[in-house]
Amino acid sequence: MVVLSQHVALDNHLSVIPTYKPVLVPVVDLTDPEAKTLIVKACEEFGFFKVVNHGVRPHLMTRLEQEAVGFFALPQSLKNQAGPPEPYGYGSKRIGPNGDVGWIEYILLNANPQLTSPKTSAIFRQTPQIFREAVEEYMKEVKEVTCKVLEMVAEGLGIETRDTLSKMVRDEKSDSCLRMNHYPTAEEEAEKMVKVGFGEHTDPQIISVLRSNNTAGLQICMKDGSWVAVPPDQSSLFINVGDALQVMTNGRFKSVKHRVLADTRRSRVSMIYFGGPPLSQKIAPLPCLVPKQEDWLYKEFTWSQYKSSAYKSKLGDYRLGLFEKQPLLTHRSNV
């Protein structure tokens, strides 16, 4: 059960949401010689796809899920010692500092082992050493998948330097992180009423790599504004285009809006690796894709600037709007 020491109103995320049909999610076999072409197509059409033969060992995914479940099963008083997140640490129901809430509890960890925080240390103090080891091993392998996908993106887009995107994630100062979400079983409080576990949003980083258990709940927003359910698959990984990659491709790739609804019968556990650049990294349309700056749809900004702006926004805000270039207005004198 998710409990808070202080009351948080959740009425605004009890919603009447109709049942959605599953979408035929693009599936990319990373060993397929045509994988780079399929990835680019999926990023253009969906901003989302599933990868198989990804190389992350199944027992690592299972072990980390089990260890995360063990942490979330701890007494609330122990979990609270690792929270509230700032931004790393343990959180319950509150998502960010701006009033967003969800039927969720979570852990957010920095992926850089050189950077620690008191809240992160508190998480590992409450768990066996195997939990820290599981986190580190999983992040190491999923980081390789992240970089491999980004290198395939570069190849598929015809970018001459293969590591143009992946070097931002490989950088020793990369601002990547790992989030583990737990959506407890949600008892139906009224007919056709469901709990929103994590409200609609886009991911701000370059790409995010998701693995979850076999519980449904994830939905993505299609180009026509309709929501479709993504069938769960605990052996595969799901890739989301992030806001930063949308900017770097000048809008050719779309950062997909997604959300999670809590299941009424089974809890859901997900692990998301967010591949982020260093804080000082400049984000702008790639010159090799958009040579003329007058064709840029976005202003140049640093990842630190965008991260700070995103942190101050509401979950469902269109954060990139602040960084879009306004069309130049021409004025004619009155004759």
N, C-alpha and C positions, 0 to 999 in steps of 0.2 A: 504494500500500500504506500502511496506517496503522501507524506504528511508535512505540513509546514508549522513552524512554531507560531507564525503570525498568519492570520486569515487572508486568503487571496480569493477574490470573487472569480468564479469560473462560469457564471451564467452566460457570459458573452461567447463562450465556446461550446455551448450546447446548441447544436444546430440541426435543422431539418434538412438533411442532404439526401437526395435520391440515390438509388443504387446505380453504379456505373459498370459498363461492360469493360472487360480487360482490353487493353490495346495490344496490337501485335508489335512488341518492342523489337527494334532492330537488334540482331545478335551478331556479334563479330568474334570470329575465332582468331585469336592473335597469332596463330601459326599459319593462317591463310595468306598466301602471297598477295592477295587482293585486299588484305586487311586495311591498309592505309586509305584506299579508295572508299571502302565501305564506312570507315570511321568519319571521313570528311562528309560523306553523304548524310550519315546519321546526325552529325553535328549541325548541318545546314537545315535538315528537315524537322528534327525533333529536339536537338540540343541535349540528347539523352540516348544511351544505348547500353546493352548488356554485353559483357565480354566473357568468353569461355576460353579454356586452355590458357589462363592468365599467368600461371606459374606460382601463385601463392599456395603453399601447401595446405591441404584441407584440414589437417590436424591443428595447424596454427589458428585457423579461423574458429574451429570448434573450441579449442582451449581458451582463447581470449573471450569468446562468448560465455563459456562456463565461469570463468573468473569474474567477468563483469556481473553475471547473475548473482554470484556469491557476494560481491560488494553491495549490490542493490538490495540483497536480502538482510543486510546488517541492520541492527536497531537504528532507528532514525537519529537518536542522539549521537551515535558514532559517525554517521554520514554527515550530520550537520557540522561536525568539527572540520570538515574539508570544504565548507561553504561559508557564505555565498561566493560564487565564482567572481574573480576580478581580473580578467575574464576567465582565468583557468581555475579549476576546482569543481566542486559538486554543486549542482543546482536542482531545485525542485519546483515545478510548476511555473515559476517566473522565467521568461525567456528574454534575456537582455534587460536593460535598465529603463525601458520606456513603456511599461505597462502591459506588454504582451504576456499571455499566459497559455499554458497547454497542459493536457493530461499526460505529464511526462516528468521523469527525473533523469539527470544526465551527469556525465563526467566530461570535462574538457581538458585536454592535456596538450602542452606544447610538444611538437615533434622534434625540437632541437634538444638533444640530451645535455647540451652545455648550459641551457637556460632552465632554471628550476624556480619554483615559487613555493611559499609556505603551504598554500592550499593543495598543490600537487603532492608535496611531501606528506601532508596529512592523509591523503588518499592511500598512499602506499604504506603508511604506518598502520592502517586499519586492515590491511590485507597481507596474505602470505607473500613471500619473495617471488613465488611463481607468477604472481599477477604482473609485477614489474617486468619480469623476463618475457612474459607473453606479450605485453604491450610493445616492448622494444623489438622483439623478433617479428611481430606482425607489421609494425611500422616500417621496418627495414625492407620487407618483401613487398608491401603494398606501395612503397615509394618507388621501387623499381618498376612496378606496373604503371604507375603514374607517369614516370619519365619515358617509358617505352611507348605509351599511348601518345604522349606529346611529341615524341620524335616521329611517330607515324603520321601525326597531324601535319608536322612540318613537311614531311616527304609528300604527303597527299596534296598539300597546297603548293608544292613546287618551290618551297623555300630552300635555297641552296645550302645554308648552314643547318645541318640536321638538329643540332642541339640548341637552336635559337630559343625555344620555349622551355625545354627540359633543364637547361642550365640554371634557370631561375629557381627550380625546385631542388636541384642538386647543390646549389650554393650553400656554403656552411652557415650563412646567415639567413637562409630561407625561413620565412614566417609561415611554416606549415603547422598543422595541428591535427589531433585525433579526437573525435567526439564519439562517446558511447551513450546512446539513448535507450532508456527503458520506458516502454509504454505499458503500464499495468492493465490488466483486464478491466474493461469499462462496463459496468452493469448498465443495461438500458434503463433509463429513468422514465421514459415514456415511449409510446409507440412511435417509431420512425425518428427517434432522437438519438444522435450519436455524439460522442465526445471528439473534439479536435485535439489530437495529440500535439501536432506542430503545425501552426497556421501557414498559409501560403506565403512563399518567399522564393527568392533566388539566392544562390550561393555567391558571395563576393569574390572568392579566390579565382585561380586559373581554371582548375577542374577539381571536382570532388569524386572520390571513389567510395562507393557504398557497398557494404555487405550486411545482410540481415538474416534473421532466422526465417523459418517458413511460415511466418504469420503475415497475413495481408494487411494493407493499410496505406501503402504508398500510392499517391496519385500524382500525375503530371498534367499540366495545362497545355492543351493543343493550341495551334495557331489560331483556330476559330473561337478560342475562349472556353471550349468544353473541357471538362475534367474526365480523365480516364484512369482506371485502376491498373496498376502494374502487378502482374502475378509474381508472388515471391519465389525466390530460388536461392536457397542457402549455399549452393555450391558455386554460384557465379558472382561476378562483381558488376555493379551498375555505375556508369560514368555520367556525370552532369557537367555540361559546359557552365563555367562560372562567368561572372560579370567582367572580370579582367580579360578573359579570352574573347568575349564579345567585342570589347574595345579593340584588342590587338588585331582582330580580323575585320575591324571596321563594320561590325554588324552582320557580317556574312554568317557567323555562328551566333545563335541566340542562347542567352543564359535562360535555362528553362525554369519556369515557375512550378513549384511542387509543394505538396503538403502531406501530412500523415493523419489518418483517422484511427482512433483507438478501436481495437477489436473488442467485441462483447464476450468472447469466449477464451481467447488466448492472449497472453502478453507478447509484446514485440520487443526484440532487442536488435539494435542496429549499431554498426561501427562505421564511421565516415572519416576518411582521410582527406583533408583539405590541402591540396597542393598550392602553396602560396609563394610569392616572390619575396626577396629581402625587402625590408621596410623602405629602403632608399631607392628601390627599383622604379624607374620611370615607366609608366604605362601609357601607351598611345598606339594608334594604328601602326602596324609594322611597315616601315618604308619599302620593304621588298614587295609588299602586297599593295600598298597605296603610296606611290612615289610622291604625289603632289599633296602638300599640306592643305590646299584649298578643298581637296576631296575628303578630308578627314571629317567624320561625323562627331568626333569627340575631341575634347581638349586633352592636352597632356597633363598627367598628374602623377604623383608618386603613390606607391602602394600604401605608405603611411597615411597620406592625405585621404585616400579612399576608405581605408579601414576605419579611420577616425570618424569620417562622415557617416559610414554605414552603422557604426556603433551608436551614433546619436539618433538614428532613424527608427521608425516603427518597422516591425517585421515585414509587413506587406507593401511598404513604400517602394516606389520605383526609384531606386537610389542613383541609377545612372543619369537620370534626368538633370541633375545638377552639373553634370560634366559633358552634356551634349553641346555641340557648337550651335549657336543660333544663326539662322540664315542672315546673310548680309542684306541690309535694306538699302536700296538706292533711292535717293531723293532728287526730284527734279524741281528747279526753281520755277516759280509762277511767272509766266510771261505776260 
